[in-house]
Structures are given as C-alpha cells and as structure tokens.
Amino acid sequence: MLLNDANHIVLLYKEEAVLLGTIDGTVRKGRNRIKEYFDYFVKLRPRGKLKYIVCEEISNGHYDFELYEGEKLSTVSARFTFVLEKSGTK
C-alpha cells in the first residue's frame, strides 16, 4: 500500500463502511464518500502516532496526527474505533 494515497487507503474500507474523519464533522458512508475525505486529508501530509490501542473485533485507541497546511504544522489528538472483519485466516 502506498502511504498518503487516498485510492489505496479507501481499499481498506468495506464498500458500506462508515467514517467519522479525524478532522471532519461529516458522517461519510460508502467508499466514494470516504474517498472524498481522504483526498483532502492526504494533502495535509499526515503522520500518525499511536498512543494507546485495545485490539479485539472492535479496536479502540488514541492517536496524534501531525498535519501540515503549507509549512504550518499542527497536531490533532483523537480517538478511533475500527470494526475488524476476519477474512480467511487473516
């Protein structure tokens, strides 16, 4: 997978997935809508730092993202929830 490539990131989501983006107030359902978010987000050259995670079928945790608007750096702290699905043996 290519880092910061919206097309590749979106493939990690099921077609009917729902995304509440880290820096977005819009609830996005489906890959097309989720891609709209990542098309914008990757332009900010995000670098994530995982702070804490509990990993099960539903994984929750906290992370910080460093984002650049031009040369201005900002840090966004957020929490996340991922619902995971087993595919074959993986």
RATAWO-V150520 format. One record per residue. N is the residue number from 1. RES is the residue in one small letter. PHI is phi in radians with two decimals (none if undefined). OMEGA is omega in whole degrees, 0 to 359 (none if undefined). D_FIRST is the distance of its C-alpha to the first C-alpha in whole Angstrom. Layout:
<<N,RES,PHI,OMEGA,D_FIRST> <N,RES,PHI,OMEGA,D_FIRST>>
This chain:
<<1,m,none,177,0> <2,l,-1.49,178,4> <3,l,-1.19,178,6> <4,n,1.02,174,9> <5,d,-2.05,185,8> <6,a,-0.98,181,10> <7,n,-1.07,180,10> <8,h,-1.31,180,6> <9,i,-1.08,183,8> <10,v,-1.09,179,11> <11,l,-1.16,176,10> <12,l,-1.32,183,10> <13,y,-1.78,173,13> <14,k,-1.13,182,16> <15,e,-0.97,183,18> <16,e,-1.72,182,21> <17,a,-1.07,176,19> <18,v,-2.09,180,21> <19,l,-2.20,168,20> <20,l,-1.92,188,22> <21,g,-1.11,181,20> <22,t,-0.97,184,21> <23,i,-2.11,185,23> <24,d,-2.41,178,24> <25,g,-1.61,183,27> <26,t,-1.69,172,26> <27,v,-1.48,184,25> <28,r,-2.00,180,22> <29,k,-2.06,179,22> <30,g,1.64,184,20> <31,r,-1.04,181,17> <32,n,-1.08,180,19> <33,r,-1.23,178,20> <34,i,-1.13,178,17> <35,k,-1.09,177,15> <36,e,-0.96,179,18> <37,y,-1.11,184,18> <38,f,-1.21,174,14> <39,d,-1.00,178,16> <40,y,-1.36,187,18> <41,f,-1.04,184,17> <42,v,-1.18,177,14> <43,k,-1.17,179,17> <44,l,-1.51,179,18> <45,r,0.85,185,16> <46,p,-1.16,171,16> <47,r,-2.25,183,15> <48,g,-1.64,175,16> <49,k,-2.22,180,18> <50,l,-1.24,180,19> <51,k,-1.77,186,23> <52,y,-2.83,177,23> <53,i,-2.61,169,22> <54,v,-2.04,189,24> <55,c,-1.91,174,22> <56,e,-2.52,175,23> <57,e,-1.10,172,23> <58,i,-2.01,182,23> <59,s,-1.82,180,21> <60,n,-2.23,177,23> <61,g,-3.09,179,23> <62,h,-2.21,175,23> <63,y,-2.58,172,21> <64,d,-2.00,173,21> <65,f,-2.03,169,19> <66,e,-1.59,183,20> <67,l,-2.23,179,20> <68,y,-2.05,168,22> <69,e,-1.93,191,24> <70,g,1.17,177,25> <71,e,-1.79,180,26> <72,k,-1.42,180,27> <73,l,-1.69,172,25> <74,s,-2.34,178,25> <75,t,-2.05,179,24> <76,v,-2.04,175,24> <77,s,-1.67,182,24> <78,a,-2.71,172,24> <79,r,-1.99,182,23> <80,f,-2.46,172,21> <81,t,-2.40,174,21> <82,f,-2.11,171,19> <83,v,-1.68,186,20> <84,l,-1.76,178,18> <85,e,-2.22,178,19> <86,k,-1.35,179,19> <87,s,-2.15,184,18> <88,g,1.13,179,20> <89,t,-1.66,183,20> <90,k,-1.89,none,17>>
